[in-house]
Amino acid sequence: MKKIIYLTTLIGGIFQPSFAKNRPEIQQLAQAFQHEDYGQMQLLAKAEGTRVKTRIAFLQKELKKQNDAENFAGAEKTSRELAALKRGESYLKDLSNSPFDHRRASFAVRSLTMIDEGVEDSFFDNLNEAGFKLRKSFSDVNSDIPAQFSFSRDLEAGSDTVYGADFYLSWSPHDMKKENGDALLEPWRSGNSMFSYNFSVEGHLSSQSNSVQDAWRFRATGAYRWYDEKNHWGFILNSSLKDESDRDLNFHRVSAELMLVPVWRQMAIGGYHPTYDSLNAAGNHLLFDGKRPIAGHPVQFRWQPYFGADLGGIVSGSESTLGMGVADESWLTQRTTVELKLNFLEEYSGIKDVLLYADNSLHYAIRSQETFNHFEAGLNFKLSENVGFGIVYKNGEEAPSFVKEETIQGAFTIIF
């Protein structure tokens, strides 16, 4: 009887395609996400979701047969595939949801690819599933700029080499995954609208003795997003309660931070351009020619403006400790980030991604009517999915101290 059941299972496995078999559909889905062809990506995700649902139903029946026949080895193997399929099904739902959530989709595509290739989750993937995200600085539009752990030389002061960190670590229950792959808490959705929240810590730190450029920022953030998927434009409105301080927490500046983030993909605002769609005016969505990916654009560009207000002041400690003049008042803020993906270098260098970026931030102190500018430019080489190396140049006055700095850094980078 056991042999008959085993043979039935084997034949069923042949005619019921497995999820983890390097399926071209998963490769096409990942390619569509990479080229920001989100319409095609969602169509592929829905089709794959239907197939996975059928496969789950089949395996659940087989698992019952194997347990009844005491075929425990076969049952264990089937259970593992079922667990992977259920996780995959949840990730496919993330890709099919409307409005589209770029943060969750990025992790979903990565996880689906790993399941498809039979790759075990890495340390960084486990952190993702626990709800954590790591980038360089606060942003709600998914950024490719990684956290930086650096060594630097201050050109302004002519001092010795120092070590630093620039990172933004966030946690959200919407990004946290249960064992079956479902989100711990789904974001609120209605039509084109979505609301989510997260908690975060942002650090811009140096090994110098409590450098005036150092800053800690702790936030509780609610994010409302409206996005028209048909016309590819919308906005994100962040509302945060923020506690900002120096490295040794000598003072605390508490504020309500509001940030408006426009998105308009046809104008490359919040999305890379050219997209894959612009290569296919005839509506041809073929992403693979057999096993060979079709070459994309050698360079892709996107930019992201931010408009905000930071309303608050110092509630403990003294700004005079660090020589600051405007920390104890409210600011109006504007920030612009420009990113260039140098795809042509990947073919010749073997490096996964090469990113050239520039970031400029303006702070206007309302009471004293002073304006402060901070500029940063960097080149990052992504050596693996999560780790890379970068070179960064900074010049200007950054909050909360607004003291002049000019540095050039080599940085070990991490993103997840």
C-alpha positions, 0 to 999 in steps of 0.5 A, a space after each residue: 500500500 505504501 508503494 502504491 501511495 508513493 508511486 501516486 505521489 511521484 506521478 502527481 508531482 510530475 504532472 503538478 509543477 513544483 514551485 521551486 524549479 527555476 520557473 521562467 514565470 518567476 524570473 519574468 516577474 522579477 525582471 518586470 519589477 526590476 524594470 518597474 513594469 508594475 502592470 505586467 508584474 501584477 498580471 504575472 503575480 495573479 496568474 502565478 497565485 492561481 497556479 500556487 493555490 492549485 498546487 497547495 490544494 493538491 499537496 494538502 491531499 497528498 500530505 494526508 495520504 502520506 500521513 495515513 500511510 505512515 510515510 513520514 519521510 515523504 510527509 516531511 518533504 511535502 510539508 516543507 514544500 507546502 510551507 514554501 508555497 504558502 509563503 510564496 502565495 502570501 508574497 504574490 498577494 503583496 504584489 497583486 495588492 492595490 494600491 501598490 506597496 513598493 517596500 513590501 513588493 521589493 521584499 516579496 520579489 526577493 523572497 519569491 526568487 529565493 524560493 524558486 531557486 531553492 535558496 535558504 533565507 539569509 540573515 538579512 532576509 530573516 530581519 526583513 521577515 521580522 519587520 526591519 528595513 535598513 537604508 541610509 536616511 528617512 524616506 517613504 519612497 523605496 530608496 536604493 541608497 544603503 546604510 553607510 558605515 564609513 571611515 573619513 577624513 575631515 577636509 575642513 578641519 584637517 583632522 585624522 581619519 575617523 569612523 562613522 555611521 549613517 543609517 535609518 533602521 525602521 520596524 513595522 508590523 505591516 512588514 513583519 511576516 508570520 510563519 505562513 508568510 502573511 503580514 502580521 498586520 495588513 495596512 489599511 486600504 480603501 480604493 487608491 488609499 493606504 495607511 501604515 505606520 512604523 517606528 524607526 531610529 536614524 543615526 548620523 554618528 562619528 567616532 570623534 568626541 561627540 562631534 557637532 555633526 552627530 545626530 540621533 533621530 527617533 520617530 513614530 510615523 504614520 504614512 498615508 499614501 494615495 496612488 493612481 495606478 492607471 496614471 502612475 502618480 500620487 503622493 505620500 504624506 508622512 506624519 511623525 513624532 520625532 525626538 532628535 539629539 546629539 550622540 551622547 543625548 545631552 539634549 532632546 529636541 521634540 517636534 512634529 514632522 510633516 513630509 509630503 512626497 510626490 510620486 509621478 513615474 512618467 516624470 521619473 519622480 519616485 520611479 526609474 526612467 526609462 522604464 521597461 514599458 518605454 521600450 515596448 510601445 507596441 505593448 510587447 511584455 516579453 522579458 526573456 528571450 529563451 533563457 537570456 534576459 533582454 538587455 535593458 537601458 544602460 542608464 536609468 534615472 529617478 529623482 525625488 523631491 520632499 517638502 516638509 515642516 519640522 515644528 518643535 524645539 528643545 525640551 531638555 538640555 541646552 543647545 549651547 552645549 554644542 554651540 548651536 543657534 537655531 535648534 530651539 525653533 521650527 523649520 521648513 524643509 526641502 530635500 531633493 534626491 537624484 539617483 542614476 543606475 549605471 546598468 552598463 557597468 554591470 555587464 563589464 564589471 560583474 558588480 550587481 548594481 552601480 548607483 550614482 546619487 546626489 542629495 541636497 537638503 535645505 532647512 529654513 529657520 522660521 524665527 531667525 529667518 536663516 537658511 542652511 544647505 547640506 549637499 551629499 554625493 556618492 557612488 555605491 557598488 553593490 557587491 551582493 544583494 545586501 552588501 556593497 562599498 561606496 564613496 561619499 562626499 558631504 558639504 554643508 550644514 546638517 540638522 540639528 547643529 547646522 555646523 559646517 562640514 566637508 568630508 570625503 568617506 569610503 563606506 561599507 554599505 548594507 541594505 535590506 
